[in-house]
Amino acid sequence: MRGIAPLLAALVSGVMSGCSQPRPTATADLVLHGATVIDGDGATYGVADVIVRGELISEVTSTCQHPPGAEVIDLAGRYILPGFVDMHAHLLEHGRDEDGSIPPRIDWPLVRRSLRLFVRHGVLTVRDPGSETEAAVTLRRMLEKGSIAGPRLRTAGRILNASGFDPEPFQPVSTAEEVRREIQWQHAAGVDFIKIYSSMPPDLARVAIEEAHALRLPVIGHLQRTPWAEAARMGIDQIAHGASWEPGLLTEDVRSGYQQDMFGRVYWLENLDLEGEEVLRMLDALVRHDVVVDPTLIAYHTKFFGNDPRWLENPDHALVPAHLVAGWGVGNFTRDWTPEQYIAAQDAWPEMLALTRKMFEHGVRLVVGTDSPTAWIVPGASFHDEMTLLRDAGIPEPDVLRMATSGGARALGLDQEIGSVQPGYRADLVVLNSDPLERIENTRSILMVVQAGRVVEDDRGDGP
């Protein structure tokens, strides 16, 4: 998104293209005139005017009746769609040291930079599936008040973890009482979700789901020890990441060869039978219990292709501090892989795409998330890479856009407020130069972003 002030000066005029004599209607603050409107369901309204009053859309019309005194921006030939929703981004960044390690304290200047990057790339709502409880709730409130610039936030607190792994934002729990006590604390603090981690066994996962639901909190699971199908039957609401890496999904004749480490995931993909009984049973459970899944393909792709210049020399890296990029290089999860291991991983990559496509075709509710700030994942910018990977998996462009907008809104319980371009909805909008239904890569052609009815200035500073 280039500097917005000279752009607006060029686009704002008294008489817009296609409207010879605009007639006044109700009052408004802003009129986005003459763009093709793509709604959150991926459907196209055609050319229309989006009329904004305050923070809300007041009308979507093709009558060219512009309210008196409104700022009118001519967007002929452009495309308007709802703001994007990143369903997996950890906002309380700690950054990286030069040796690739993660410092113990939150890096607040980096947090502020990342918040602006999300908005600049059209990501106007974020679900944080795990951060330091008290700081995450405080950040959400600061964003709500407008005391800091950034996207709308819904957040989990510390991630409940049944192993001894305890750096922030993980909270070890080993008994049912510890699970309940932690969830009650997070509820009192004001979180929006509870998050449980891969080490949680089924008995503790069940306790967490029951306790959270008793407090009216949805549960997100990054699951492995608890099978997805079992968690779905327990009532889990959302699942993070697109593969469970469960040994039980492999047939018995290959299960013994599976090592549950990072490279073992390649073996898992190579030996997963997508038409196998266990996989189909899992998919049926996800659909039957309406579980939402964010595949985070980019979080896998950046690992499997960790020797690929596309990530090592990505121009998006210029958007974040150089020391952070250097830390990614020495601290990423696959830095010790051999060239042969990378080749094997890249050969197995189509199976990861096939699993994602299988979930989509089976009717699993998929949304778009990035797992920012994992190595090589740039806040905001990488959201567009994730959409491209979902398209590469075989999901049509209109469905990817739906997942990225109204699908995320529905998963957050905000589908009566955001995710659609219609009257009464919050005016969180992205204006593109090129048609994203033609090529999903065109979501990067951002002309401007409108947040809560205001055109966002392209501020590249780090202050609040």
Long-range contacts (C-beta under 8 A, 24 or more apart in sequence): 1-120, 1-121, 1-446, 1-447, 1-448, 1-449, 1-456, 1-458, 2-458, 3-458, 4-448, 4-455, 4-456, 4-457, 4-458, 5-457, 7-447, 7-448, 8-73, 8-448, 8-455, 11-73, 11-74, 11-75, 12-71, 12-72, 12-73, 12-74, 13-72, 13-74, 14-72, 16-64, 16-66, 16-72, 16-74, 16-76, 17-74, 17-76, 18-47, 18-64, 18-76, 19-64, 19-66, 22-64, 22-65, 22-66, 22-72, 23-63, 23-64, 23-65, 23-66, 24-65, 24-66, 24-67, 24-68, 25-51, 25-59, 25-63, 25-65, 25-66, 25-67, 26-53, 26-58, 26-59, 26-67, 27-53, 27-67, 27-68, 27-69, 27-70, 28-52, 28-53, 28-58, 28-59, 28-67, 28-70, 29-53, 29-54, 29-70, 29-71, 29-453, 30-70, 30-71, 30-72, 30-73, 30-427, 30-450, 30-453, 30-455, 31-66, 31-67, 31-70, 31-71, 31-72, 31-73, 32-73, 32-75, 32-80, 32-429, 32-431, 32-450, 33-64, 33-66, 33-72, 33-73, 33-74, 33-75, 33-76, 34-74, 34-75, 34-76, 34-77, 34-78, 35-75, 35-76, 35-77, 35-78, 35-79, 35-80, 35-431, 36-78, 36-79, 36-80, 36-435, 37-79, 37-80, 37-81, 37-421, 38-79, 38-80, 38-81, 38-401, 38-421, 38-436, 38-437, 39-81, 39-82, 39-406, 39-420, 39-421, 39-422, 40-81, 40-82, 40-401, 40-402, 40-405, 40-406, 40-407, 40-409, 40-419, 40-420, 40-421, 41-398, 41-402, 41-406, 41-420, 42-397, 42-398, 42-399, 42-401, 42-402, 42-437, 43-398, 44-437, 45-421, 47-76, 50-80, 50-421, 50-427, 50-429, 52-427, 52-450, 52-453, 53-453, 54-453, 55-426, 55-427, 55-452, 55-453, 56-423, 56-424, 56-425, 56-426, 56-427, 56-453, 57-421, 57-422, 57-423, 57-424, 57-425, 57-426, 57-427, 58-423, 59-423, 60-421, 60-422, 60-423, 73-455, 75-431, 75-447, 78-431, 78-432, 78-433, 78-447, 79-431, 79-432, 79-433, 79-434, 79-435, 79-436, 80-421, 80-429, 80-430, 80-431, 80-432, 81-401, 81-405, 81-421, 81-429, 81-430, 81-432, 81-436, 82-405, 82-406, 82-409, 82-418, 82-419, 82-420, 82-421, 82-425, 82-428, 82-429, 82-430, 83-122, 83-123, 83-124, 83-125, 83-405, 83-418, 83-428, 83-429, 83-430, 83-449, 83-451, 84-121, 84-122, 84-123, 84-124, 84-125, 84-368, 84-383, 84-404, 84-405, 84-408, 84-430, 84-443, 85-123, 85-124, 85-125, 85-126, 85-127, 85-367, 85-368, 85-404, 85-405, 85-407, 85-408, 85-409, 85-412, 85-418, 85-419, 86-118, 86-123, 86-125, 86-126, 86-127, 86-151, 86-368, 86-369, 86-370, 86-372, 86-380, 86-383, 86-408, 87-127, 87-129, 87-292, 87-294, 87-367, 87-368, 87-369, 87-408, 87-411, 87-412, 88-127, 88-129, 88-240, 88-294, 88-296, 88-369, 88-370, 88-371, 88-372, 89-118, 89-123, 89-126, 89-127, 89-128, 89-369, 89-370, 89-371, 89-372, 89-373, 89-379, 90-128, 90-129, 90-130, 90-131, 90-169, 90-371, 90-372, 90-373, 91-115, 91-126, 91-128, 91-131, 91-136, 91-139, 91-153, 91-155, 92-128, 92-131, 92-132, 92-135, 92-136, 92-139, 92-169, 93-373, 94-168, 95-321, 95-323, 95-324, 95-327, 96-323, 96-324, 96-326, 96-327, 96-328, 96-331, 97-327, 98-323, 98-326, 98-327, 98-330, 99-327, 99-330, 99-331, 100-327, 100-328, 100-329, 100-330, 100-331, 100-332, 100-335, 101-327, 101-331, 102-167, 102-331, 104-167, 104-168, 106-132, 106-135, 109-462, 110-320, 110-321, 110-324, 111-139, 112-148, 112-149, 112-150, 112-462, 112-463, 112-464, 113-320, 113-321, 113-462, 114-320, 114-372, 114-373, 114-379, 114-380, 115-143, 115-148, 115-149, 115-150, 115-151, 115-379, 116-149, 116-150, 116-459, 116-460, 116-461, 117-319, 117-320, 117-378, 117-379, 117-380, 117-381, 118-150, 118-151, 118-379, 118-380, 118-383, 119-149, 119-150, 119-151, 119-380, 119-449, 119-451, 119-456, 120-380, 120-446, 120-449, 120-456, 120-458, 121-380, 121-381, 121-383, 121-384, 121-444, 121-446, 122-380, 122-383, 122-430, 122-443, 122-446, 122-449, 123-151, 123-380, 123-383, 124-151, 124-152, 124-418, 124-428, 124-430, 124-449, 124-451, 125-151, 125-152, 125-153, 125-154, 125-408, 125-409, 125-412, 125-414, 125-418, 125-428, 126-151, 126-152, 126-153, 126-154, 127-153, 127-154, 127-155, 127-193, 127-369, 127-408, 127-411, 127-412, 128-153, 128-154, 128-155, 128-156, 129-156, 129-159, 129-193, 129-195, 129-220, 129-222, 129-240, 129-369, 130-156, 130-157, 130-158, 130-159, 130-169, 130-195, 130-220, 131-155, 131-156, 131-157, 131-158, 131-169, 132-157, 132-158, 132-168, 132-169, 133-157, 133-158, 133-169, 133-185, 133-186, 133-189, 133-191, 134-189, 136-169, 136-191, 137-189, 137-190, 137-191, 140-192, 147-464, 148-464, 149-459, 149-464, 152-418, 152-428, 154-192, 154-193, 154-412, 154-414, 155-191, 155-192, 155-193, 156-186, 156-191, 156-192, 156-193, 156-194, 156-195, 156-220, 157-186, 157-189, 157-191, 157-194, 157-195, 158-182, 158-186, 158-195, 159-195, 159-196, 159-197, 159-222, 160-194, 160-195, 160-196, 160-197, 160-200, 160-204, 160-208, 161-197, 161-199, 161-200, 162-197, 162-199, 162-200, 162-201, 162-204, 162-225, 163-199, 165-199, 170-197, 173-204, 176-203, 176-204, 176-207, 179-204, 179-207, 179-208, 179-211, 180-207, 180-211, 183-208, 183-211, 183-212, 183-215, 183-217, 184-211, 184-215, 186-217, 187-212, 187-215, 187-217, 191-217, 192-217, 192-218, 193-217, 193-218, 193-219, 193-220, 193-238, 194-218, 194-219, 194-220, 195-219, 195-220, 195-221, 195-222, 195-240, 196-220, 196-221, 196-222, 196-223, 196-226, 197-222, 198-222, 198-223, 198-224, 198-225, 199-224, 199-225, 200-225, 200-226, 201-225, 201-226, 202-226, 202-227, 202-230, 202-231, 202-234, 205-231, 205-234, 205-236, 206-234, 209-234, 209-235, 209-236, 210-235, 224-260, 227-282, 228-282, 228-285, 228-286, 228-291, 229-281, 229-282, 229-284, 229-285, 229-286, 231-291, 232-282, 232-285, 232-286, 232-288, 232-289, 232-291, 233-285, 233-289, 235-289, 236-289, 236-291, 237-291, 237-292, 238-291, 238-292, 238-293, 238-294, 238-411, 239-286, 239-291, 239-292, 239-293, 239-294, 240-293, 240-294, 240-296, 240-369, 240-371, 241-294, 241-295, 241-296, 241-299, 241-371, 242-293, 242-294, 242-295, 242-296, 242-297, 242-300, 242-352, 242-355, 242-356, 242-359, 243-268, 243-269, 243-300, 243-352, 243-355, 244-282, 248-278, 249-276, 249-278, 249-279, 249-282, 251-276, 262-303, 262-333, 262-334, 263-334, 263-337, 263-341, 263-345, 265-300, 266-304, 266-341, 266-344, 266-345, 266-348, 269-348, 269-351, 269-352, 269-355, 270-348, 270-351, 272-351, 272-355, 274-354, 274-355, 274-358, 279-358, 283-358, 283-359, 283-362, 283-364, 284-362, 286-359, 286-362, 286-364, 286-365, 287-362, 287-363, 287-364, 290-365, 291-364, 291-365, 292-365, 292-366, 292-367, 292-411, 293-359, 293-364, 293-365, 293-366, 293-367, 294-366, 294-367, 294-368, 294-369, 295-356, 295-359, 295-366, 295-369, 295-390, 296-369, 296-370, 296-371, 296-386, 297-352, 297-353, 297-356, 297-386, 297-389, 297-390, 297-393, 298-370, 298-371, 298-377, 298-382, 298-385, 298-386, 298-389, 299-370, 299-371, 299-374, 299-377, 300-352, 301-349, 301-389, 302-332, 302-374, 302-375, 302-376, 302-377, 303-332, 303-333, 303-334, 303-345, 304-334, 304-342, 304-345, 304-346, 304-348, 304-349, 304-352, 305-342, 305-345, 305-346, 305-349, 306-332, 306-333, 306-334, 306-335, 306-337, 306-342, 306-376, 307-337, 307-339, 307-342, 311-376, 312-376, 314-376, 314-378, 316-378, 316-381, 316-382, 317-378, 319-378, 319-380, 319-381, 320-378, 320-379, 328-375, 328-376, 329-375, 331-375, 332-375, 332-376, 333-375, 353-389, 353-392, 353-393, 353-394, 354-393, 356-390, 356-393, 356-394, 356-395, 357-393, 357-394, 357-395, 360-393, 360-394, 360-395, 360-399, 365-407, 365-411, 366-390, 366-395, 366-403, 366-407, 367-403, 367-404, 367-407, 367-408, 367-411, 368-400, 368-403, 368-404, 368-407, 368-408, 384-441, 384-443, 384-444, 387-440, 387-443, 388-440, 388-441, 390-440, 391-440, 397-436, 397-437, 397-438, 397-439, 397-440, 398-437, 400-440, 401-436, 401-437, 401-440, 401-443, 404-443, 426-452, 426-453, 427-451, 427-452, 427-453, 428-452
